[in-house]
Amino acid sequence: MVEKEISITTDGVVFKGDIVDAITAPIATVSRTADSFLRVVEHLVGLQADFFERRLVTFRTTYTEGYKNIPTKQRIEPTLKLGCNVLRNVSYAAEEQEIQKLFAQLLLSASDTDYADFVHPSYASVINDMSATDAHVLSCVFGSKVEEKPEASEANILKSLSNLTRLGLIELQDKNTPNNPLNYWVRSLTLYGEDFIKVVLRPEN
């Protein structure tokens, strides 16, 4: 059985194996908080502290506050691969708060046993290829049982639907749904998209 290279215990974050050599500054233990995990991964991906503190406030706040709402018995450490993927990609969303929230929700799902099995490491790159309008359209059309009309131009909505299809989240068919206020062709989530929705649009408690 192969031991994890990184784990969070009651004593803090513990490193084993080759990962120790990848850290520029020695870290023995850190406090038992979501913020601690973010700082560890921040060092691994090479984000500057002031950039992380000032430009990714929405991401950091959403994750740390959401982590507090995860019942203690459900908390787990996200995999190092996912954590690094999220931190690398969210750095490109410094000016897009809605996209930062999706990244934070993805990391929260990876920190929660109720959601972790639905998380795929490629979801970070999917979010990175989405615009704020894409995120809004996805939430309105697929984020709840009642479909809402997105607040965007018709052209931008269609463009977003095309991109969400390209990303493998939805698929288009040739028949309209009976109760479709947008009157577009039928859109349905792929299996990949269903899990994506679960982990990035999880309820904010």
PyMOL CGO cylinders between C-alpha atoms (Angstrom):
from pymol import cmd
from pymol.cgo import CYLINDER

trace = [
    CYLINDER, 0.00, 0.00, 0.00, 1.42, 3.40, -1.03, 0.3, 1, 1, 1, 1, 1, 1,
    CYLINDER, 1.42, 3.40, -1.03, 1.27, 6.12, 1.61, 0.3, 1, 1, 1, 1, 1, 1,
    CYLINDER, 1.27, 6.12, 1.61, -0.02, 9.56, 0.66, 0.3, 1, 1, 1, 1, 1, 1,
    CYLINDER, -0.02, 9.56, 0.66, 2.72, 12.13, 0.25, 0.3, 1, 1, 1, 1, 1, 1,
    CYLINDER, 2.72, 12.13, 0.25, 0.63, 14.75, 2.03, 0.3, 1, 1, 1, 1, 1, 1,
    CYLINDER, 0.63, 14.75, 2.03, -1.98, 14.35, 4.75, 0.3, 1, 1, 1, 1, 1, 1,
    CYLINDER, -1.98, 14.35, 4.75, -3.68, 16.49, 7.35, 0.3, 1, 1, 1, 1, 1, 1,
    CYLINDER, -3.68, 16.49, 7.35, -3.75, 15.07, 10.87, 0.3, 1, 1, 1, 1, 1, 1,
    CYLINDER, -3.75, 15.07, 10.87, -4.50, 16.43, 14.31, 0.3, 1, 1, 1, 1, 1, 1,
    CYLINDER, -4.50, 16.43, 14.31, -0.87, 17.53, 14.42, 0.3, 1, 1, 1, 1, 1, 1,
    CYLINDER, -0.87, 17.53, 14.42, -1.07, 19.52, 11.21, 0.3, 1, 1, 1, 1, 1, 1,
    CYLINDER, -1.07, 19.52, 11.21, 0.08, 18.82, 7.66, 0.3, 1, 1, 1, 1, 1, 1,
    CYLINDER, 0.08, 18.82, 7.66, 2.45, 15.87, 7.32, 0.3, 1, 1, 1, 1, 1, 1,
    CYLINDER, 2.45, 15.87, 7.32, 4.69, 15.34, 4.29, 0.3, 1, 1, 1, 1, 1, 1,
    CYLINDER, 4.69, 15.34, 4.29, 6.22, 12.04, 3.20, 0.3, 1, 1, 1, 1, 1, 1,
    CYLINDER, 6.22, 12.04, 3.20, 8.37, 10.84, 0.33, 0.3, 1, 1, 1, 1, 1, 1,
    CYLINDER, 8.37, 10.84, 0.33, 9.45, 12.96, -2.64, 0.3, 1, 1, 1, 1, 1, 1,
    CYLINDER, 9.45, 12.96, -2.64, 7.10, 15.80, -1.83, 0.3, 1, 1, 1, 1, 1, 1,
    CYLINDER, 7.10, 15.80, -1.83, 9.45, 16.91, 0.95, 0.3, 1, 1, 1, 1, 1, 1,
    CYLINDER, 9.45, 16.91, 0.95, 12.07, 17.83, -1.65, 0.3, 1, 1, 1, 1, 1, 1,
    CYLINDER, 12.07, 17.83, -1.65, 9.56, 19.92, -3.59, 0.3, 1, 1, 1, 1, 1, 1,
    CYLINDER, 9.56, 19.92, -3.59, 9.01, 22.38, -0.77, 0.3, 1, 1, 1, 1, 1, 1,
    CYLINDER, 9.01, 22.38, -0.77, 11.42, 25.29, -0.73, 0.3, 1, 1, 1, 1, 1, 1,
    CYLINDER, 11.42, 25.29, -0.73, 11.01, 26.12, 2.95, 0.3, 1, 1, 1, 1, 1, 1,
    CYLINDER, 11.01, 26.12, 2.95, 10.85, 23.38, 5.61, 0.3, 1, 1, 1, 1, 1, 1,
    CYLINDER, 10.85, 23.38, 5.61, 7.40, 22.92, 7.10, 0.3, 1, 1, 1, 1, 1, 1,
    CYLINDER, 7.40, 22.92, 7.10, 7.03, 20.74, 10.18, 0.3, 1, 1, 1, 1, 1, 1,
    CYLINDER, 7.03, 20.74, 10.18, 3.45, 21.41, 11.24, 0.3, 1, 1, 1, 1, 1, 1,
    CYLINDER, 3.45, 21.41, 11.24, 0.77, 23.97, 10.55, 0.3, 1, 1, 1, 1, 1, 1,
    CYLINDER, 0.77, 23.97, 10.55, -2.49, 24.84, 12.29, 0.3, 1, 1, 1, 1, 1, 1,
    CYLINDER, -2.49, 24.84, 12.29, -5.56, 22.74, 11.60, 0.3, 1, 1, 1, 1, 1, 1,
    CYLINDER, -5.56, 22.74, 11.60, -7.43, 25.12, 9.29, 0.3, 1, 1, 1, 1, 1, 1,
    CYLINDER, -7.43, 25.12, 9.29, -8.50, 25.37, 5.67, 0.3, 1, 1, 1, 1, 1, 1,
    CYLINDER, -8.50, 25.37, 5.67, -6.20, 28.38, 5.41, 0.3, 1, 1, 1, 1, 1, 1,
    CYLINDER, -6.20, 28.38, 5.41, -3.25, 26.16, 6.29, 0.3, 1, 1, 1, 1, 1, 1,
    CYLINDER, -3.25, 26.16, 6.29, -3.94, 23.82, 3.39, 0.3, 1, 1, 1, 1, 1, 1,
    CYLINDER, -3.94, 23.82, 3.39, -4.20, 26.76, 1.01, 0.3, 1, 1, 1, 1, 1, 1,
    CYLINDER, -4.20, 26.76, 1.01, -0.85, 28.10, 2.19, 0.3, 1, 1, 1, 1, 1, 1,
    CYLINDER, -0.85, 28.10, 2.19, 0.86, 24.75, 1.73, 0.3, 1, 1, 1, 1, 1, 1,
    CYLINDER, 0.86, 24.75, 1.73, -0.42, 24.35, -1.83, 0.3, 1, 1, 1, 1, 1, 1,
    CYLINDER, -0.42, 24.35, -1.83, 0.31, 28.03, -2.52, 0.3, 1, 1, 1, 1, 1, 1,
    CYLINDER, 0.31, 28.03, -2.52, 4.00, 27.33, -1.80, 0.3, 1, 1, 1, 1, 1, 1,
    CYLINDER, 4.00, 27.33, -1.80, 3.98, 24.26, -4.03, 0.3, 1, 1, 1, 1, 1, 1,
    CYLINDER, 3.98, 24.26, -4.03, 2.55, 26.08, -7.06, 0.3, 1, 1, 1, 1, 1, 1,
    CYLINDER, 2.55, 26.08, -7.06, 4.68, 29.19, -6.51, 0.3, 1, 1, 1, 1, 1, 1,
    CYLINDER, 4.68, 29.19, -6.51, 1.98, 31.82, -5.99, 0.3, 1, 1, 1, 1, 1, 1,
    CYLINDER, 1.98, 31.82, -5.99, 3.24, 35.03, -4.42, 0.3, 1, 1, 1, 1, 1, 1,
    CYLINDER, 3.24, 35.03, -4.42, 1.72, 35.68, -1.00, 0.3, 1, 1, 1, 1, 1, 1,
    CYLINDER, 1.72, 35.68, -1.00, 0.53, 39.21, -1.76, 0.3, 1, 1, 1, 1, 1, 1,
    CYLINDER, 0.53, 39.21, -1.76, -1.15, 38.04, -4.99, 0.3, 1, 1, 1, 1, 1, 1,
    CYLINDER, -1.15, 38.04, -4.99, -2.98, 35.29, -3.13, 0.3, 1, 1, 1, 1, 1, 1,
    CYLINDER, -2.98, 35.29, -3.13, -3.99, 37.64, -0.30, 0.3, 1, 1, 1, 1, 1, 1,
    CYLINDER, -3.99, 37.64, -0.30, -5.12, 40.60, -2.42, 0.3, 1, 1, 1, 1, 1, 1,
    CYLINDER, -5.12, 40.60, -2.42, -6.26, 39.27, -5.78, 0.3, 1, 1, 1, 1, 1, 1,
    CYLINDER, -6.26, 39.27, -5.78, -7.97, 36.02, -4.76, 0.3, 1, 1, 1, 1, 1, 1,
    CYLINDER, -7.97, 36.02, -4.76, -9.99, 37.29, -1.79, 0.3, 1, 1, 1, 1, 1, 1,
    CYLINDER, -9.99, 37.29, -1.79, -13.28, 35.82, -3.04, 0.3, 1, 1, 1, 1, 1, 1,
    CYLINDER, -13.28, 35.82, -3.04, -11.73, 32.39, -3.55, 0.3, 1, 1, 1, 1, 1, 1,
    CYLINDER, -11.73, 32.39, -3.55, -9.97, 32.40, -0.19, 0.3, 1, 1, 1, 1, 1, 1,
    CYLINDER, -9.97, 32.40, -0.19, -13.00, 33.67, 1.75, 0.3, 1, 1, 1, 1, 1, 1,
    CYLINDER, -13.00, 33.67, 1.75, -15.46, 31.30, 0.09, 0.3, 1, 1, 1, 1, 1, 1,
    CYLINDER, -15.46, 31.30, 0.09, -13.24, 28.31, 0.80, 0.3, 1, 1, 1, 1, 1, 1,
    CYLINDER, -13.24, 28.31, 0.80, -12.27, 29.13, 4.39, 0.3, 1, 1, 1, 1, 1, 1,
    CYLINDER, -12.27, 29.13, 4.39, -15.82, 30.09, 5.39, 0.3, 1, 1, 1, 1, 1, 1,
    CYLINDER, -15.82, 30.09, 5.39, -17.33, 27.11, 3.60, 0.3, 1, 1, 1, 1, 1, 1,
    CYLINDER, -17.33, 27.11, 3.60, -14.85, 24.75, 5.25, 0.3, 1, 1, 1, 1, 1, 1,
    CYLINDER, -14.85, 24.75, 5.25, -16.13, 25.84, 8.67, 0.3, 1, 1, 1, 1, 1, 1,
    CYLINDER, -16.13, 25.84, 8.67, -19.61, 24.69, 7.64, 0.3, 1, 1, 1, 1, 1, 1,
    CYLINDER, -19.61, 24.69, 7.64, -18.49, 21.17, 6.73, 0.3, 1, 1, 1, 1, 1, 1,
    CYLINDER, -18.49, 21.17, 6.73, -19.25, 18.89, 9.71, 0.3, 1, 1, 1, 1, 1, 1,
    CYLINDER, -19.25, 18.89, 9.71, -15.99, 17.89, 11.37, 0.3, 1, 1, 1, 1, 1, 1,
    CYLINDER, -15.99, 17.89, 11.37, -16.55, 14.18, 10.77, 0.3, 1, 1, 1, 1, 1, 1,
    CYLINDER, -16.55, 14.18, 10.77, -16.93, 14.84, 7.02, 0.3, 1, 1, 1, 1, 1, 1,
    CYLINDER, -16.93, 14.84, 7.02, -13.73, 16.87, 6.59, 0.3, 1, 1, 1, 1, 1, 1,
    CYLINDER, -13.73, 16.87, 6.59, -10.90, 15.33, 4.59, 0.3, 1, 1, 1, 1, 1, 1,
    CYLINDER, -10.90, 15.33, 4.59, -7.79, 16.70, 2.94, 0.3, 1, 1, 1, 1, 1, 1,
    CYLINDER, -7.79, 16.70, 2.94, -8.13, 17.35, -0.80, 0.3, 1, 1, 1, 1, 1, 1,
    CYLINDER, -8.13, 17.35, -0.80, -5.68, 15.43, -2.93, 0.3, 1, 1, 1, 1, 1, 1,
    CYLINDER, -5.68, 15.43, -2.93, -2.47, 17.26, -3.67, 0.3, 1, 1, 1, 1, 1, 1,
    CYLINDER, -2.47, 17.26, -3.67, -3.13, 16.94, -7.41, 0.3, 1, 1, 1, 1, 1, 1,
    CYLINDER, -3.13, 16.94, -7.41, -6.50, 18.65, -7.18, 0.3, 1, 1, 1, 1, 1, 1,
    CYLINDER, -6.50, 18.65, -7.18, -5.25, 21.30, -4.77, 0.3, 1, 1, 1, 1, 1, 1,
    CYLINDER, -5.25, 21.30, -4.77, -2.41, 22.26, -7.09, 0.3, 1, 1, 1, 1, 1, 1,
    CYLINDER, -2.41, 22.26, -7.09, -4.70, 22.22, -10.15, 0.3, 1, 1, 1, 1, 1, 1,
    CYLINDER, -4.70, 22.22, -10.15, -7.15, 24.55, -8.41, 0.3, 1, 1, 1, 1, 1, 1,
    CYLINDER, -7.15, 24.55, -8.41, -4.51, 27.00, -7.17, 0.3, 1, 1, 1, 1, 1, 1,
    CYLINDER, -4.51, 27.00, -7.17, -2.75, 27.17, -10.53, 0.3, 1, 1, 1, 1, 1, 1,
    CYLINDER, -2.75, 27.17, -10.53, -5.97, 27.79, -12.43, 0.3, 1, 1, 1, 1, 1, 1,
    CYLINDER, -5.97, 27.79, -12.43, -7.66, 30.16, -10.00, 0.3, 1, 1, 1, 1, 1, 1,
    CYLINDER, -7.66, 30.16, -10.00, -4.67, 32.50, -10.29, 0.3, 1, 1, 1, 1, 1, 1,
    CYLINDER, -4.67, 32.50, -10.29, -5.93, 33.36, -13.80, 0.3, 1, 1, 1, 1, 1, 1,
    CYLINDER, -5.93, 33.36, -13.80, -9.34, 34.39, -12.41, 0.3, 1, 1, 1, 1, 1, 1,
    CYLINDER, -9.34, 34.39, -12.41, -8.13, 37.32, -10.31, 0.3, 1, 1, 1, 1, 1, 1,
    CYLINDER, -8.13, 37.32, -10.31, -10.66, 39.64, -11.96, 0.3, 1, 1, 1, 1, 1, 1,
    CYLINDER, -10.66, 39.64, -11.96, -13.57, 37.16, -12.09, 0.3, 1, 1, 1, 1, 1, 1,
    CYLINDER, -13.57, 37.16, -12.09, -15.19, 36.70, -8.70, 0.3, 1, 1, 1, 1, 1, 1,
    CYLINDER, -15.19, 36.70, -8.70, -17.85, 34.27, -9.92, 0.3, 1, 1, 1, 1, 1, 1,
    CYLINDER, -17.85, 34.27, -9.92, -15.18, 32.01, -11.38, 0.3, 1, 1, 1, 1, 1, 1,
    CYLINDER, -15.18, 32.01, -11.38, -13.22, 32.20, -8.13, 0.3, 1, 1, 1, 1, 1, 1,
    CYLINDER, -13.22, 32.20, -8.13, -16.33, 30.96, -6.32, 0.3, 1, 1, 1, 1, 1, 1,
    CYLINDER, -16.33, 30.96, -6.32, -16.55, 27.92, -8.60, 0.3, 1, 1, 1, 1, 1, 1,
    CYLINDER, -16.55, 27.92, -8.60, -12.93, 27.05, -7.85, 0.3, 1, 1, 1, 1, 1, 1,
    CYLINDER, -12.93, 27.05, -7.85, -13.59, 27.46, -4.12, 0.3, 1, 1, 1, 1, 1, 1,
    CYLINDER, -13.59, 27.46, -4.12, -16.68, 25.24, -4.26, 0.3, 1, 1, 1, 1, 1, 1,
    CYLINDER, -16.68, 25.24, -4.26, -14.71, 22.60, -6.15, 0.3, 1, 1, 1, 1, 1, 1,
    CYLINDER, -14.71, 22.60, -6.15, -12.04, 22.57, -3.45, 0.3, 1, 1, 1, 1, 1, 1,
    CYLINDER, -12.04, 22.57, -3.45, -14.72, 22.49, -0.75, 0.3, 1, 1, 1, 1, 1, 1,
    CYLINDER, -14.72, 22.49, -0.75, -16.30, 19.44, -2.37, 0.3, 1, 1, 1, 1, 1, 1,
    CYLINDER, -16.30, 19.44, -2.37, -12.91, 17.74, -2.38, 0.3, 1, 1, 1, 1, 1, 1,
    CYLINDER, -12.91, 17.74, -2.38, -12.71, 18.50, 1.36, 0.3, 1, 1, 1, 1, 1, 1,
    CYLINDER, -12.71, 18.50, 1.36, -16.09, 16.91, 2.13, 0.3, 1, 1, 1, 1, 1, 1,
    CYLINDER, -16.09, 16.91, 2.13, -16.71, 13.15, 2.21, 0.3, 1, 1, 1, 1, 1, 1,
    CYLINDER, -16.71, 13.15, 2.21, -20.27, 13.71, 0.97, 0.3, 1, 1, 1, 1, 1, 1,
    CYLINDER, -20.27, 13.71, 0.97, -18.97, 15.19, -2.29, 0.3, 1, 1, 1, 1, 1, 1,
    CYLINDER, -18.97, 15.19, -2.29, -15.38, 14.01, -2.77, 0.3, 1, 1, 1, 1, 1, 1,
    CYLINDER, -15.38, 14.01, -2.77, -16.30, 10.95, -4.86, 0.3, 1, 1, 1, 1, 1, 1,
    CYLINDER, -16.30, 10.95, -4.86, -17.90, 13.21, -7.47, 0.3, 1, 1, 1, 1, 1, 1,
    CYLINDER, -17.90, 13.21, -7.47, -14.78, 15.36, -7.90, 0.3, 1, 1, 1, 1, 1, 1,
    CYLINDER, -14.78, 15.36, -7.90, -12.58, 14.89, -10.96, 0.3, 1, 1, 1, 1, 1, 1,
    CYLINDER, -12.58, 14.89, -10.96, -9.14, 16.56, -11.16, 0.3, 1, 1, 1, 1, 1, 1,
    CYLINDER, -9.14, 16.56, -11.16, -9.91, 17.85, -14.66, 0.3, 1, 1, 1, 1, 1, 1,
    CYLINDER, -9.91, 17.85, -14.66, -12.74, 20.04, -13.35, 0.3, 1, 1, 1, 1, 1, 1,
    CYLINDER, -12.74, 20.04, -13.35, -10.23, 22.77, -12.46, 0.3, 1, 1, 1, 1, 1, 1,
    CYLINDER, -10.23, 22.77, -12.46, -9.22, 23.16, -16.11, 0.3, 1, 1, 1, 1, 1, 1,
    CYLINDER, -9.22, 23.16, -16.11, -12.90, 23.09, -17.14, 0.3, 1, 1, 1, 1, 1, 1,
    CYLINDER, -12.90, 23.09, -17.14, -13.62, 26.06, -14.86, 0.3, 1, 1, 1, 1, 1, 1,
    CYLINDER, -13.62, 26.06, -14.86, -10.55, 27.82, -16.24, 0.3, 1, 1, 1, 1, 1, 1,
    CYLINDER, -10.55, 27.82, -16.24, -12.06, 27.58, -19.74, 0.3, 1, 1, 1, 1, 1, 1,
    CYLINDER, -12.06, 27.58, -19.74, -15.34, 29.14, -18.61, 0.3, 1, 1, 1, 1, 1, 1,
    CYLINDER, -15.34, 29.14, -18.61, -16.32, 32.81, -18.65, 0.3, 1, 1, 1, 1, 1, 1,
    CYLINDER, -16.32, 32.81, -18.65, -18.42, 34.48, -15.98, 0.3, 1, 1, 1, 1, 1, 1,
    CYLINDER, -18.42, 34.48, -15.98, -21.35, 34.32, -18.43, 0.3, 1, 1, 1, 1, 1, 1,
    CYLINDER, -21.35, 34.32, -18.43, -20.81, 30.59, -18.91, 0.3, 1, 1, 1, 1, 1, 1,
    CYLINDER, -20.81, 30.59, -18.91, -20.96, 30.12, -15.13, 0.3, 1, 1, 1, 1, 1, 1,
    CYLINDER, -20.96, 30.12, -15.13, -24.13, 32.22, -14.92, 0.3, 1, 1, 1, 1, 1, 1,
    CYLINDER, -24.13, 32.22, -14.92, -25.84, 30.32, -17.73, 0.3, 1, 1, 1, 1, 1, 1,
    CYLINDER, -25.84, 30.32, -17.73, -24.87, 26.98, -16.22, 0.3, 1, 1, 1, 1, 1, 1,
    CYLINDER, -24.87, 26.98, -16.22, -26.28, 28.01, -12.85, 0.3, 1, 1, 1, 1, 1, 1,
    CYLINDER, -26.28, 28.01, -12.85, -29.55, 29.38, -14.25, 0.3, 1, 1, 1, 1, 1, 1,
    CYLINDER, -29.55, 29.38, -14.25, -30.28, 26.57, -16.67, 0.3, 1, 1, 1, 1, 1, 1,
    CYLINDER, -30.28, 26.57, -16.67, -28.94, 23.56, -14.77, 0.3, 1, 1, 1, 1, 1, 1,
    CYLINDER, -28.94, 23.56, -14.77, -28.29, 24.71, -11.21, 0.3, 1, 1, 1, 1, 1, 1,
    CYLINDER, -28.29, 24.71, -11.21, -31.77, 24.11, -9.81, 0.3, 1, 1, 1, 1, 1, 1,
    CYLINDER, -31.77, 24.11, -9.81, -34.99, 22.27, -10.54, 0.3, 1, 1, 1, 1, 1, 1,
    CYLINDER, -34.99, 22.27, -10.54, -36.59, 25.43, -11.93, 0.3, 1, 1, 1, 1, 1, 1,
    CYLINDER, -36.59, 25.43, -11.93, -34.88, 26.74, -15.04, 0.3, 1, 1, 1, 1, 1, 1,
    CYLINDER, -34.88, 26.74, -15.04, -34.32, 30.51, -15.10, 0.3, 1, 1, 1, 1, 1, 1,
    CYLINDER, -34.32, 30.51, -15.10, -33.59, 32.83, -18.00, 0.3, 1, 1, 1, 1, 1, 1,
    CYLINDER, -33.59, 32.83, -18.00, -30.00, 34.05, -17.73, 0.3, 1, 1, 1, 1, 1, 1,
    CYLINDER, -30.00, 34.05, -17.73, -29.39, 37.80, -17.61, 0.3, 1, 1, 1, 1, 1, 1,
    CYLINDER, -29.39, 37.80, -17.61, -27.38, 37.99, -20.82, 0.3, 1, 1, 1, 1, 1, 1,
    CYLINDER, -27.38, 37.99, -20.82, -27.95, 38.71, -24.48, 0.3, 1, 1, 1, 1, 1, 1,
    CYLINDER, -27.95, 38.71, -24.48, -29.32, 35.96, -26.67, 0.3, 1, 1, 1, 1, 1, 1,
    CYLINDER, -29.32, 35.96, -26.67, -26.04, 35.79, -28.57, 0.3, 1, 1, 1, 1, 1, 1,
    CYLINDER, -26.04, 35.79, -28.57, -23.96, 35.42, -25.40, 0.3, 1, 1, 1, 1, 1, 1,
    CYLINDER, -23.96, 35.42, -25.40, -26.29, 32.74, -24.02, 0.3, 1, 1, 1, 1, 1, 1,
    CYLINDER, -26.29, 32.74, -24.02, -25.97, 30.71, -27.20, 0.3, 1, 1, 1, 1, 1, 1,
    CYLINDER, -25.97, 30.71, -27.20, -22.21, 31.20, -27.17, 0.3, 1, 1, 1, 1, 1, 1,
    CYLINDER, -22.21, 31.20, -27.17, -22.07, 29.96, -23.59, 0.3, 1, 1, 1, 1, 1, 1,
    CYLINDER, -22.07, 29.96, -23.59, -24.19, 26.92, -24.39, 0.3, 1, 1, 1, 1, 1, 1,
    CYLINDER, -24.19, 26.92, -24.39, -21.80, 26.13, -27.24, 0.3, 1, 1, 1, 1, 1, 1,
    CYLINDER, -21.80, 26.13, -27.24, -18.80, 26.40, -24.93, 0.3, 1, 1, 1, 1, 1, 1,
    CYLINDER, -18.80, 26.40, -24.93, -20.42, 24.27, -22.23, 0.3, 1, 1, 1, 1, 1, 1,
    CYLINDER, -20.42, 24.27, -22.23, -21.05, 21.67, -24.93, 0.3, 1, 1, 1, 1, 1, 1,
    CYLINDER, -21.05, 21.67, -24.93, -17.42, 21.88, -26.05, 0.3, 1, 1, 1, 1, 1, 1,
    CYLINDER, -17.42, 21.88, -26.05, -16.31, 21.32, -22.46, 0.3, 1, 1, 1, 1, 1, 1,
    CYLINDER, -16.31, 21.32, -22.46, -18.33, 18.11, -22.31, 0.3, 1, 1, 1, 1, 1, 1,
    CYLINDER, -18.33, 18.11, -22.31, -20.77, 19.33, -19.67, 0.3, 1, 1, 1, 1, 1, 1,
    CYLINDER, -20.77, 19.33, -19.67, -23.95, 19.41, -21.75, 0.3, 1, 1, 1, 1, 1, 1,
    CYLINDER, -23.95, 19.41, -21.75, -25.26, 17.94, -24.97, 0.3, 1, 1, 1, 1, 1, 1,
    CYLINDER, -25.26, 17.94, -24.97, -27.79, 19.29, -27.43, 0.3, 1, 1, 1, 1, 1, 1,
    CYLINDER, -27.79, 19.29, -27.43, -30.63, 17.31, -28.97, 0.3, 1, 1, 1, 1, 1, 1,
    CYLINDER, -30.63, 17.31, -28.97, -33.24, 18.08, -31.61, 0.3, 1, 1, 1, 1, 1, 1,
    CYLINDER, -33.24, 18.08, -31.61, -36.42, 18.47, -29.61, 0.3, 1, 1, 1, 1, 1, 1,
    CYLINDER, -36.42, 18.47, -29.61, -37.67, 21.17, -27.24, 0.3, 1, 1, 1, 1, 1, 1,
    CYLINDER, -37.67, 21.17, -27.24, -38.70, 20.43, -23.67, 0.3, 1, 1, 1, 1, 1, 1,
    CYLINDER, -38.70, 20.43, -23.67, -42.36, 21.11, -22.78, 0.3, 1, 1, 1, 1, 1, 1,
    CYLINDER, -42.36, 21.11, -22.78, -41.50, 23.68, -20.09, 0.3, 1, 1, 1, 1, 1, 1,
    CYLINDER, -41.50, 23.68, -20.09, -38.52, 25.41, -21.61, 0.3, 1, 1, 1, 1, 1, 1,
    CYLINDER, -38.52, 25.41, -21.61, -38.72, 29.20, -21.06, 0.3, 1, 1, 1, 1, 1, 1,
    CYLINDER, -38.72, 29.20, -21.06, -35.65, 29.78, -23.23, 0.3, 1, 1, 1, 1, 1, 1,
    CYLINDER, -35.65, 29.78, -23.23, -37.09, 27.90, -26.20, 0.3, 1, 1, 1, 1, 1, 1,
    CYLINDER, -37.09, 27.90, -26.20, -33.69, 26.51, -27.14, 0.3, 1, 1, 1, 1, 1, 1,
    CYLINDER, -33.69, 26.51, -27.14, -33.05, 23.03, -28.34, 0.3, 1, 1, 1, 1, 1, 1,
    CYLINDER, -33.05, 23.03, -28.34, -33.08, 20.48, -25.57, 0.3, 1, 1, 1, 1, 1, 1,
    CYLINDER, -33.08, 20.48, -25.57, -30.00, 20.62, -23.40, 0.3, 1, 1, 1, 1, 1, 1,
    CYLINDER, -30.00, 20.62, -23.40, -29.12, 17.83, -21.04, 0.3, 1, 1, 1, 1, 1, 1,
    CYLINDER, -29.12, 17.83, -21.04, -26.17, 17.33, -18.75, 0.3, 1, 1, 1, 1, 1, 1,
    CYLINDER, -26.17, 17.33, -18.75, -23.70, 14.61, -19.61, 0.3, 1, 1, 1, 1, 1, 1,
    CYLINDER, -23.70, 14.61, -19.61, -22.65, 12.24, -16.82, 0.3, 1, 1, 1, 1, 1, 1,
    CYLINDER, -22.65, 12.24, -16.82, -19.47, 14.28, -16.58, 0.3, 1, 1, 1, 1, 1, 1,
    CYLINDER, -19.47, 14.28, -16.58, -21.57, 17.44, -16.35, 0.3, 1, 1, 1, 1, 1, 1,
    CYLINDER, -21.57, 17.44, -16.35, -23.89, 16.05, -13.68, 0.3, 1, 1, 1, 1, 1, 1,
    CYLINDER, -23.89, 16.05, -13.68, -21.00, 15.47, -11.30, 0.3, 1, 1, 1, 1, 1, 1,
    CYLINDER, -21.00, 15.47, -11.30, -19.52, 18.85, -12.21, 0.3, 1, 1, 1, 1, 1, 1,
    CYLINDER, -19.52, 18.85, -12.21, -22.76, 20.58, -11.22, 0.3, 1, 1, 1, 1, 1, 1,
    CYLINDER, -22.76, 20.58, -11.22, -22.85, 18.71, -7.91, 0.3, 1, 1, 1, 1, 1, 1,
    CYLINDER, -22.85, 18.71, -7.91, -19.40, 19.83, -6.85, 0.3, 1, 1, 1, 1, 1, 1,
    CYLINDER, -19.40, 19.83, -6.85, -19.20, 23.41, -8.14, 0.3, 1, 1, 1, 1, 1, 1,
    CYLINDER, -19.20, 23.41, -8.14, -22.80, 24.45, -7.40, 0.3, 1, 1, 1, 1, 1, 1,
    CYLINDER, -22.80, 24.45, -7.40, -23.03, 22.77, -4.02, 0.3, 1, 1, 1, 1, 1, 1,
    CYLINDER, -23.03, 22.77, -4.02, -25.34, 24.52, -1.52, 0.3, 1, 1, 1, 1, 1, 1,
    CYLINDER, -25.34, 24.52, -1.52, -23.68, 27.41, 0.31, 0.3, 1, 1, 1, 1, 1, 1,
    CYLINDER, -23.68, 27.41, 0.31, -24.59, 26.97, 3.97, 0.3, 1, 1, 1, 1, 1, 1,
]
cmd.load_cgo(trace, "trace")
